[in-house]
């Protein structure tokens, strides 16, 4: 269980990074479609 707790911050960072990237991609995609 200690290993899981130690890995938690990295996992949370990775999930947060993926979520931000996904939101940015969706926002850029909709913006691009609205323009074109």
C-alpha positions as CSV (number, residue, x, y, z in Angstrom):
1,X,0.0,0.0,0.0
2,X,3.0,2.3,0.6
3,X,4.0,2.0,-3.0
4,X,0.6,3.1,-4.2
5,X,0.7,6.2,-1.9
6,X,4.1,7.1,-3.2
7,X,3.0,6.8,-6.8
8,X,-0.2,8.8,-6.2
9,X,1.2,12.3,-6.9
10,X,2.6,11.2,-10.3
11,X,-0.6,9.5,-11.3
12,X,-2.7,12.6,-10.3
13,X,-0.3,14.8,-12.3
14,X,-0.6,12.5,-15.4
15,X,-4.4,12.4,-15.2
16,X,-4.5,16.2,-14.8
17,X,-2.1,16.7,-17.7
18,X,-4.2,14.4,-19.9
19,X,-7.4,16.2,-18.9
20,X,-5.9,19.6,-19.7
21,X,-4.6,18.4,-23.1
22,X,-8.0,16.9,-24.0
23,X,-9.8,20.1,-23.1
24,X,-7.3,22.2,-25.1
25,X,-7.7,19.9,-28.1
26,X,-11.5,20.1,-27.9
27,X,-11.5,23.9,-27.5
28,X,-9.0,24.3,-30.4
29,X,-11.1,22.0,-32.5
30,X,-14.4,23.8,-31.9
31,X,-12.6,27.2,-32.5
32,X,-11.1,26.0,-35.7
33,X,-14.5,24.7,-36.9
34,X,-16.2,28.0,-36.0
35,X,-13.6,29.9,-38.1
36,X,-13.5,27.6,-41.1
